[in-house]
Amino acid sequence: MIHVLAAVICLDEKFLVATRPDGTHLAGKWEFPGGKIEPDETAGEGLKREIEEELGVSVIVLDKIFSTIHSYPEKTVSLNFYRALPENMNMFKPKPLDKQELTWVKREDLFSYDFAEADKGIISFLASAI
């Protein structure tokens, strides 16, 4: 089981999403940014580190809003989604440091993106939270 954390960052009624980088499992699929937690980290520390490494910005990790376990043919992931906010709104300019695509998506448009299967539950959850 691979333990993964993801940040649900919502600003101006839009969510920040990214594509999986080339050369990774499910490359090109959309996801909420995040990554694997290290054994010595709390969820907040791990997610903060991952966002800094992937996007070059700092976030405040808030509460867990959704969890799921998904089995792909080659691996099983335990995925925990946390609300996150920019640590400094004036300095919040995410950059695709892993050469992934980034975009801001309105809640009602989330279903039109090709998300990884493990992310489908959070999409339904967010769509129903209107």
N, C-alpha and C positions, 0 to 999 in steps of 0.2 A: 504494500500500500504506500502510495506517495502522498504526502500531506502538502497541500497547496493552499495559499492564501490569496485572496483577490480583493482589490479596492473598488468600491462602488462610490465614485466621485460624481456628484451631481451639482452643477452650477447653472444658473439661469434656465432651469427646467431641462437640461441636457446632461447625458451621461458620457463620461470619457471612456472610450473603448479603443482597443488596439488589435492589430492582426498578430498572429503567432509568427515569430521571425522565421526566415528561411533556414532550413537545416534542422528544424525542431519538429517534434511530434505535432502533427496537425498544422503544419506551416500554412499560413494564409487564412486560416479560420479566425473569426473575430472572438475576442474574449475581453473580460475586464482585467486590467493590468494587475500583476502580482507575480508570485512564484513560490518556490519551495521554501519551507521553514527549516532553519538549521536546528540541530538538537539542543543547543544551548540558548535558544531565543524564545521569548514570549511571542505570541501572535502579533502583538503590536510592534515589537522590535523587528520581527521578520518582515512584516508588510512594509513598514517604513523603509527598511534597508532595500527591499526589492524595488519599491517605487523610485527611490533615489538612484539605484543602479540602472533601471530601465528608462526612466523619464527625466532624470536630472532635477527633480523637484522634491520638496519636503512636504509630507502630509501629517496630519493629526489623525490617528486611527481611533475611531469611536466604537460603537457596538457591533457585535455580530448580528447580521440580519437574515442570513440564510446559510444552510449547510446541505451538502449532498455527497453521496458516494456514487461514482460512476465507473463501470468496468468497460474498458476498451479491450479489444482482442489481445493487445500486447501489454497492458498495464491497468491497474485500478487506482483511481485517484479519490482522495478525500478532500473535498473542496469547501473552504469556509470563506464566506463573503462578509466583508466589514464595510460599514459606512466610513468614509474618510473625507476630510476637508483640507484645503490648502493650509499649510502652516502660516504662510504669508501671502495673502491674496494679491498684493501688488507684484510679487515676484513669481507668481505661479504661471509659468510658461513651459508646459511639458514638451520635451524634445524626444524624438524616437531614437534613443541611443543604441538600440539593437537593430536599427534600420527597419523597424516595423512601421506600419501605417497607423496614424492616430486620427481619431475624429470624435466630434461631439454629436450625440444622437438624441433626438427627442424620444420620450417614453413611447409614444404611439408608433414610432418608426423602428423600434428595436427588433420586431419580428421580421423586418425586411433584410436584416443582415445575416450572413451565414456564420452563425456562432458554433463553436465546438459543442458537441453533444452534452458534455458535462455542464455547460452554461445554460442549457435550455430551461432548467428549473428556475433559475434566478430571473430569466427574462419573463417567464410567466408570472412570477411573484411581483416583479416591478410593474408589469403591465396591469396587474389587478389592484395595485396600490394607488389608483388614481383618486 
